């Protein structure tokens, strides 16, 4: 169990940051998120009015 947890932590905090910095499109997205103060882990807010509007728009757009 400890080996699996260690592997996951190494992947998330070791490998993924290196990949993000080496792949140009990922590096660009990362810098955009940082510059605009966006926390992607808190991307979906259910109590924000814009989320309800976006869901409504998607329902209409996907029904076509």
C-alpha positions, 0 to 999 in steps of 0.5 A: 500500500505504501509503495502504491501511494508513493508511486502515485505521489511521485507521479503527481508531484514529480512527473506531471510538473516536468511534463507540464513544463516541457510540453508547450501547450501545457506550459501555456495553459499553466501560465494562463491559469497562474496569471489569472488566479484560476485554481483548476481544482476548484473549477466547477462552482455549483452555486455560481449563476454562470454555471447554471446559464452554461448548463442551460446553454449546453442542454439547448445546444446539444438537443439540436 
